[in-house]
């Protein structure tokens, strides 16, 4: 969720929450420990990590939203630029005005897919093959703001959350154009906060979506023909929710709360508790990933007014089944 003036005001109002300490985990619940920042980035150069996909060796592929880059960061913190999306002369991206790279998804063959929001004909989904240049594979409307992205390799379909239109797009990899897969009030933005559907994951027979404007985590089940079923609200009160992931314990999720720099563990019943805060190194976290016992949290420091520290934090997550 790149920086927006209204969000900046909310971030100031809620910043004190970032100092809250996490309570003890109930028995049998995943626990997070040993947080450490492994890489720092240059905010002035637009190196603001927005989303994450993991490589088989544990490296993290990050989108740098305002630098328009995809960068690989090893677990030791070494950085390699994989691709830079083409500049746009007069970007008109809804809510932002700047061209930004947002969601990322990785196929098993190493191909990366990213969302690019520009307010022009270059808005849409772009493909980056290993060692290759970025190529646009789907054009979305100029007034859309594609954000979270997930790949269903079984059906050969990408799903993209649209924060401006309040929708989920389906984008076939082979043949056919993009189509609105789901929309409606539960996915919509509000006048007060013009970012609706934001993060997106495919999990256990459904597309899950966060809605930043409504502070909710939603589940949209697939029907038998892969259409969208009724939207279910699975958690509320997640102020400033950006992207999220699942821990491997059923529907237990970890959600990045960008405004007050918290990582929240969201239980299947919708209750939630804080597991990481700014005191651990978070600085407006945007997304989260889990691989085996390792937790990854990129922070963009969008709302830091003094010494912004965009970074990548790693931690240990216990009792994880992935």
C-alpha positions in Angstrom: 0.0 0.0 0.0 2.1 2.9 -1.2 2.0 6.2 0.6 -1.1 8.3 0.5 -1.7 11.6 2.3 -4.8 10.4 4.2 -3.0 7.3 5.3 -0.1 9.4 6.5 -2.5 11.3 8.8 -3.9 8.1 10.2 -0.4 6.7 10.7 0.5 9.7 12.9 -2.6 9.2 14.9 -2.0 5.5 15.5 1.8 5.5 15.8 1.7 5.0 19.6 0.2 1.6 19.1 3.5 0.4 17.6 5.0 0.3 21.1 2.5 -2.2 22.4 4.1 -5.4 23.6 2.9 -8.8 22.3 1.3 -11.0 24.9 2.2 -14.7 25.4 1.0 -17.1 22.8 -1.7 -19.6 23.8 -0.6 -23.3 24.0 -0.3 -24.8 20.5 -0.3 -21.4 18.7 2.6 -20.4 16.4 5.1 -18.2 18.1 7.5 -15.6 16.6 11.0 -15.0 18.0 14.5 -13.8 17.2 13.6 -10.9 14.9 16.5 -9.3 13.1 16.8 -6.9 10.2 19.0 -8.5 7.5 18.9 -5.7 4.8 18.3 -2.0 4.8 17.2 0.0 1.7 17.4 3.5 0.4 14.1 5.3 0.8 15.4 8.3 -1.2 16.0 6.1 -4.2 12.5 4.6 -4.1 13.7 1.3 -2.6 10.4 0.8 -0.7 9.6 -2.9 -0.6 5.9 -3.4 -1.3 5.6 -7.2 -1.8 7.5 -10.5 -1.5 7.9 -13.9 -3.2 10.3 -16.5 -2.0 12.9 -18.5 -4.0 13.7 -22.2 -3.3 17.0 -21.2 -1.6 15.2 -18.8 0.8 16.1 -15.6 -1.0 13.3 -13.0 -1.2 12.2 -11.4 -4.4 10.9 -7.9 -3.5 9.1 -5.3 -5.4 10.5 -1.8 -4.8 7.4 0.2 -5.5 8.7 3.7 -6.3 12.0 2.5 -7.8 9.8 0.3 -10.2 12.2 -2.6 -9.5 12.2 -6.2 -8.6 15.2 -7.1 -6.4 16.4 -10.4 -5.0 17.7 -10.3 -1.4 19.5 -13.3 0.1 19.1 -14.4 3.7 22.5 -12.7 4.3 21.2 -9.4 2.9 23.0 -9.4 -0.5 20.9 -7.6 -3.1 20.6 -8.1 -6.9 18.3 -6.1 -9.2 16.4 -8.5 -11.4 14.3 -6.1 -13.4 13.3 -2.4 -13.7 9.8 -1.7 -15.1 9.8 1.0 -17.9 9.3 4.6 -16.8 6.0 6.3 -17.7 6.2 10.0 -18.8 3.0 11.2 -17.1 1.7 8.6 -14.6 -1.8 9.1 -13.4 -2.1 6.2 -10.9 -5.3 6.5 -8.8 -4.6 7.8 -5.3 -0.9 8.0 -5.9 0.0 9.9 -9.1 3.3 7.9 -9.4 4.0 4.7 -11.3 4.5 1.9 -8.7 5.3 -1.8 -8.8 3.1 -3.7 -6.3 2.2 -7.4 -6.0 4.5 -10.2 -7.0 4.0 -14.0 -7.6 6.5 -16.7 -8.5 5.8 -19.7 -10.7 7.7 -23.0 -10.1 9.9 -22.5 -13.2 11.2 -19.2 -11.7 9.0 -16.9 -13.8 7.9 -13.8 -11.8 4.7 -11.9 -12.3 4.2 -8.4 -11.0 1.5 -5.7 -11.0 2.4 -2.3 -12.4 0.1 0.6 -11.7 0.6 3.7 -13.8 -2.7 5.3 -14.7 -1.8 4.6 -18.4 -2.0 1.7 -20.8 1.0 0.2 -19.1 -1.1 -0.6 -16.0 -1.5 -4.4 -15.7 0.4 -7.6 -15.1 4.0 -8.0 -16.3 6.0 -11.2 -16.6 9.8 -11.5 -15.8 11.3 -14.7 -17.0 14.6 -15.7 -15.5 17.3 -13.5 -17.0 14.8 -11.8 -19.2 13.3 -8.3 -19.5 9.8 -7.4 -18.2 7.0 -7.8 -20.6 3.3 -6.8 -20.2 1.0 -9.8 -20.5 -2.3 -8.2 -19.4 -3.6 -4.6 -19.6 -5.9 -3.4 -16.9 -7.9 -0.2 -17.0 -5.9 3.0 -16.4 -8.1 3.8 -13.4 -7.4 0.6 -11.7 -4.8 0.1 -8.9 -3.6 -3.6 -9.1 -2.1 -4.5 -5.8 -1.9 -8.0 -4.2 -1.2 -10.8 -6.7 -1.4 -14.6 -6.5 -0.9 -17.4 -9.1 -3.0 -20.5 -9.3 -0.7 -22.7 -11.4 -3.2 -25.6 -11.5 -5.7 -23.4 -13.5 -3.0 -21.2 -15.1 -4.7 -18.1 -13.7 -3.4 -15.0 -11.8 -5.6 -13.2 -9.4 -5.0 -9.5 -8.7 -6.6 -7.3 -6.0 -7.7 -3.8 -7.3 -7.5 -1.3 -4.5 -9.1 1.6 -6.5 -12.0 -0.3 -8.1 -12.6 -2.6 -5.1 -12.4 -5.8 -7.2 -10.4 -9.0 -7.9 -9.3 -9.6 -11.4 -8.6 -13.0 -13.0 -5.8 -13.0 -15.6 -5.3 -16.2 -17.6 -1.7 -17.0 -18.5 -2.6 -18.6 -21.8 -5.4 -17.1 -23.9 -8.2 -14.7 -23.0 -8.1 -11.3 -21.4 -8.5 -10.2 -17.8 -11.9 -10.2 -16.2 -13.5 -9.0 -13.0 -13.7 -12.2 -10.9 -15.2 -10.6 -7.8 -16.4 -7.2 -6.7 -18.9 -5.6 -4.3 -19.1 -3.5 -1.1 -16.9 -5.8 0.9 -14.0 -5.2 -1.5 -14.6 -1.5 -2.1 -12.6 1.5 -0.8 -14.2 4.3 1.1 -14.2 8.1 0.7 -12.1 8.4 3.8 -9.6 5.7 2.8 -9.5 5.1 -1.0 -7.7 1.7 -0.8 -10.1 -1.2 -0.8 -9.0 -4.8 -1.8 -5.3 -4.9 -1.1 -3.4 -8.1 -0.2 -4.4 -11.4 -1.9 -3.6 -15.1 -1.4 -5.0 -18.4 -2.6 -5.6 -20.8 0.2 -7.7 -23.9 0.8 -10.1 -23.6 -2.0 -10.6 -19.8 -1.8 -9.1 -16.4 -2.7 -8.5 -14.5 0.5 -8.3 -10.7 0.3 -7.5 -7.9 2.8 -9.5 -4.7 2.6 -7.5 -1.7 4.0 -10.5 0.7 4.1 -12.6 -1.7 6.1 -9.8 -3.2 8.2 -11.0 -6.7 7.3 -9.7 -10.1 6.1 -12.1 -11.7 3.6 -12.5 -15.2 2.1 -14.0 -15.8 -1.3 -14.5 -19.5 -2.0 -14.2 -21.0 -5.5 -17.3 -22.5 -6.9 -17.1 -25.8 -8.8 -16.5 -23.9 -12.0 -13.9 -21.6 -10.4 -16.2 -18.6 -10.2 -16.4 -16.5 -7.1 -18.7 -17.6 -4.3 -20.1 -15.3 -1.6 -17.7 -13.1 0.2 -17.1 -14.1 3.8 -15.7 -11.7 6.4 -13.2 -13.7 8.5 -11.6 -11.0 10.7 -12.3 -7.4 11.5 -10.5 -4.6 13.5 -7.2 -5.0 11.5 -6.6 -1.3 11.1 -4.2 -0.5 8.3 -4.0 -4.1 7.0 -1.9 -4.5 3.9 -0.8 -7.9 2.7 -0.8 -11.2 4.7 0.1 -14.9 4.5 -0.9 -18.2 6.2 1.2 -19.9 8.8 0.4 -23.5 7.8 -2.0 -24.0 10.7 -5.3 -24.1 8.9 -6.6 -20.6 8.4 -4.3 -18.9 10.9 -2.7 -15.9 9.2 -0.1 -13.3 9.7 -1.1 -9.8 8.6 1.1 -6.7 8.1 -0.5 -3.6 9.7 1.2 -0.8 7.8 0.0 2.2 9.7 1.2 1.4 13.2 4.0 -1.0 12.3 2.7 -4.2 13.7 2.5 -7.8 12.6 -0.7 -9.5 13.7 -1.4 -13.2 14.1 -5.0 -13.7 13.0 -6.7 -16.9 14.3 -9.3 -18.9 12.4 -12.0 -17.5 14.6 -11.1 -13.9 13.7 -9.4 -12.9 16.9 -5.9 -11.6 16.7 -2.8 -10.6 18.7 0.4 -8.7 18.0 3.6 -10.7 17.5 6.0 -8.0 16.2 6.1 -4.2 16.5 8.3 -1.2 15.6 10.5 -2.1 18.6 11.5 -5.3 16.7 12.4 -3.3 13.5 9.2 -3.0 11.6 8.7 0.3 9.8 5.4 0.3 8.0 5.4 -3.4 7.0 3.7 -4.1 3.7 3.7 -7.9 3.3 4.8 -11.1 4.9 5.9 -14.6 3.9 6.7 -17.9 5.6 9.1 -20.7 4.6 9.5 -23.6 7.0 10.6 -22.0 10.3 11.5 -18.6 8.8 9.3 -15.5 8.7 10.0 -12.6 6.3 8.5 -9.1 6.7 9.4 -6.3 4.3 8.9 -2.7 5.6 8.6 0.3 3.3 8.9 3.1 5.9 6.3 5.1 3.8 5.2 7.2 6.7 8.5 7.8 8.5 9.3 11.5 8.6 12.7 11.2 10.2 15.4 8.7 9.1 13.2 6.4 7.2 14.5 2.8 7.3 12.9 0.5 4.7 14.1 -3.0 5.4 13.7 -6.7 5.4 13.2 -8.4 8.7 13.5 -12.1 9.3 12.3 -14.0 12.4 11.8 -17.5 13.6 8.3 -18.9 13.6 7.6 -22.1 15.6 5.1 -24.9 15.2 4.8 -24.1 11.5 3.9 -27.0 9.2 4.8 -25.5 5.8 
